[in-house]
Amino acid sequence: MTGGITHILFDLDDTLFDFHRAEKEALRKTLIHFGVDPTDEILSRYSVINQAQWKLLEQGKLTRAQVKVRRYQLFFEEFSLPFDPTEAAKTYESLLSIGHYFIPGAEQLLENLCKDYNLYIVSNGTTAVQEGRLKSADLSRFVKRVFISEAVGFNKPSREFFDACFAQIPGLTKDRTIIVGDNLSSDIQGGINAGIRTVWFNPKGDVNDSIVQPDFEIRVLEDLYDILTKLA
């Protein structure tokens, strides 16, 4: 590899890990713990409420601590469930931190790329949750370092988050660095803010009607190989 990409930043949830599957399983067990039947309607509605709170975090309108509890507060209020949101958040996080599910092709992709590229994880997740899942997946086999926004002190897509990460990555130059992620507002906008090239992982073929425009778009992770070859 000469003159091409040397450093690749990967988002974690729904890029390398199947977060929706992990979320659904942890939520299902949390609801059962509180004596609630985890119907598909309830699980789906929680996911929508949860995503909305993370969007507010990206926009700087909520803190991480507020997100953790507020999603359950709104959820319980909507379904008239008489439970403590704080206790539910603790139970859920404990369950979510156990185990992992790789996105199809992710583990093999990392194994192949780590031989020629410097790989890093950049995640907006919660430290305690992510560390448990990272340990379970043994991602240290492939990546040189993991940056979790709660520990960094800034969230994606802020430039401050990426500046803090870049300061701790030896030999990084922006023109030879790329970010891969599924989220336009945090991963792709974050890459744009950081001044690096961006790859939008869009497995469902969602229509991008936003002003955030990635440099590249892929439907399966294996398509990243072609992009790296073009940039070599």
C-alpha atoms as one frame of an Amber mdcrd trajectory, in Angstrom:
protein
   0.000   0.000   0.000   1.615   3.229  -1.130   0.151   6.687  -1.172  -3.326
   5.571  -0.142  -5.316   5.303   3.060  -3.294   4.375   6.147  -5.809   4.940
   8.953  -9.422   3.759   9.099 -11.875   4.871  11.780 -14.865   2.604  12.322
 -18.074   3.423  14.100 -19.159   0.531  16.312 -22.924   0.192  16.624 -24.723
  -0.829  13.442 -21.440  -0.634  11.551 -19.443  -3.456  13.140 -21.877  -4.607
  15.823 -25.578  -5.314  15.300 -26.801  -2.897  17.928 -30.493  -3.304  17.164
 -30.289  -7.003  17.915 -28.346  -6.391  21.134 -30.677  -3.560  22.132 -33.775
  -5.650  21.538 -32.429  -8.558  23.578 -31.300  -6.354  26.489 -34.590  -4.453
  26.491 -36.582  -7.694  26.338 -34.765  -9.007  29.409 -35.132  -5.645  31.187
 -38.895  -5.581  30.660 -39.246  -9.175  31.809 -37.268  -8.225  34.923 -39.874
  -5.556  35.647 -42.762  -7.894  34.872 -43.679  -6.382  31.486 -44.542  -8.475
  28.420 -41.956  -7.443  25.762 -44.265  -7.288  22.736 -42.963  -6.264  19.320
 -44.918  -3.006  19.584 -43.278  -2.093  22.875 -39.775  -3.035  21.694 -40.177
  -1.070  18.467 -41.502   2.014  20.222 -38.638   2.032  22.713 -36.150   1.949
  19.849 -37.738   5.034  18.275 -37.740   6.934  21.573 -34.155   5.907  22.263
 -32.878   7.059  18.865 -34.579  10.431  19.319 -32.738  10.992  22.599 -29.355
  10.191  21.028 -30.111  12.711  18.275 -30.652  15.334  20.961 -27.297  14.375
  22.465 -25.587  14.881  19.086 -27.206  18.312  18.906 -25.964  19.206  22.375
 -29.497  19.449  23.792 -29.137  16.585  26.275 -26.282  15.193  28.327 -25.405
  11.512  28.211 -26.717  11.027  31.746 -30.016  12.600  30.718 -30.313  10.350
  27.667 -29.874   7.196  29.732 -32.801   8.005  32.031 -35.014  10.194  29.822
 -35.568   7.455  27.239 -37.080   5.252  29.965 -38.999   8.106  31.517 -40.720
   8.884  28.203 -41.170   5.201  27.430 -42.794   4.415  30.778 -45.017   7.491
  30.580 -46.257   6.569  27.094 -47.235   3.044  28.145 -48.351   4.049  31.663
 -45.811   1.772  33.295 -45.201   2.508  36.998 -41.446   1.898  37.131 -38.363
   3.890  38.109 -36.554   5.071  34.942 -33.227   5.246  36.746 -33.433   1.635
  37.916 -34.515   0.501  34.456 -31.549   2.303  32.887 -29.123   0.553  35.226
 -30.627  -2.869  34.541 -30.632  -2.298  30.785 -27.019  -1.112  30.643 -25.873
  -4.102  32.654 -27.598  -6.474  30.234 -26.492  -4.580  27.120 -22.837  -4.803
  28.133 -22.953  -8.608  28.000 -22.024 -10.188  24.696 -22.008  -8.906  21.135
 -23.332  -9.629  17.661 -21.175  -8.855  14.631 -22.689  -7.342  11.506 -22.294
  -9.925   8.691 -18.772  -9.714   7.291 -17.462  -7.344   9.979 -15.134  -9.711
  11.815 -13.534 -10.988   8.598 -13.196  -7.429   7.291 -11.315  -6.336  10.398
  -9.102  -9.407  10.308  -8.137  -8.684   6.709  -7.693  -4.926   7.001  -5.628
  -4.928  10.183  -2.742  -6.463   8.250  -2.343  -3.362   6.068  -4.132  -0.506
   7.827  -4.213   1.147  11.233  -7.726   0.531  12.555  -9.508   2.505  15.268
 -12.969   2.521  16.821 -14.807   5.826  17.348 -18.064   5.395  19.263 -20.697
   7.605  20.868 -21.697   4.779  23.170 -21.494   4.559  26.933 -18.109   3.480
  28.280 -19.295   0.700  30.596 -21.539  -0.788  27.917 -19.041  -0.584  25.083
 -16.087  -1.915  27.059 -17.988  -5.073  27.984 -18.997  -5.736  24.382 -15.525
  -4.897  23.034 -13.950  -7.328  25.473 -16.451 -10.006  24.515 -15.617  -9.541
  20.820 -11.863  -9.273  21.524 -11.523  -6.382  19.078  -8.036  -5.681  20.413
  -6.983  -8.396  17.946  -7.677  -5.962  15.137  -7.795  -2.347  16.319  -5.030
  -0.250  17.780  -7.260   1.830  20.016 -10.876   2.501  20.923 -12.223   6.011
  21.461 -15.538   6.251  23.324 -17.080   9.705  23.516 -17.936   9.464  27.206
 -14.236   8.917  27.977 -12.979  11.395  25.355 -15.150  14.179  26.761 -16.811
  15.132  23.471 -19.400  13.494  21.230 -19.467  12.800  17.519 -19.978  14.744
  15.273 -18.079  17.540  17.039 -14.684  18.459  15.686 -13.434  18.466  19.278
 -14.091  14.725  19.511 -11.995  13.998  16.439  -9.260  16.458  17.373  -8.921
  14.690  20.729  -8.720  11.301  18.993  -6.270  12.455  16.332  -3.945  13.851
  18.984  -3.532  10.310  20.321  -3.060   8.526  16.979   0.583   8.316  15.823
   1.323   9.157  12.202  -2.211  10.161  11.259  -2.643  12.547   8.347  -6.146
  13.601   7.362  -5.696  13.030   3.637  -4.840   9.382   4.313  -7.605   8.766
   6.857 -11.183   7.622   6.303 -14.193   7.038   8.545 -16.782   4.281   8.039
 -20.144   4.562   9.753 -23.880   4.028   9.388 -25.056   7.336  10.833 -25.137
  10.409   8.609 -25.521  12.908  11.431 -22.777  11.578  13.703 -20.323   9.525
  11.616 -20.480  11.213   8.221 -21.019  14.748   9.509 -18.305  14.029  12.052
 -15.881  13.016   9.325 -16.747  16.153   7.370 -16.177  18.284  10.471 -12.837
  16.533  11.007 -11.704  17.061   7.417 -11.409  13.387   6.443 -13.089  11.282
   3.778 -16.276   9.456   4.656 -17.913   6.120   3.840 -21.604   5.726   4.611
 -22.558   2.132   5.431 -26.155   1.958   4.255 -27.214  -1.716   4.220 -30.940
  -0.981   3.914 -30.526   1.367   0.980 -32.080   4.315   2.815 -32.616   7.461
   0.773 -30.334  10.284   1.851 -32.473  13.404   1.706 -30.257  15.333   4.106
 -27.610  17.939   3.391 -24.941  15.563   4.716 -23.235  13.991   1.710 -20.687
  11.168   2.169 -17.770  10.685  -0.192 -18.701   7.046  -0.660 -21.655   4.773
   0.065 -21.626   1.002   0.550 -24.389  -1.557   1.087 -22.184  -4.381   2.379
 -18.969  -4.027   4.347 -16.975  -5.993   1.774 -17.457  -3.105  -0.682 -14.961
  -1.143   1.395 -12.142  -3.096  -0.240 -12.936  -1.533  -3.637 -12.959   1.963
  -2.182  -9.594   1.470  -0.524  -8.187   0.138  -3.805  -9.454   3.231  -5.661
  -7.844   5.498  -3.078  -4.495   3.673  -3.147
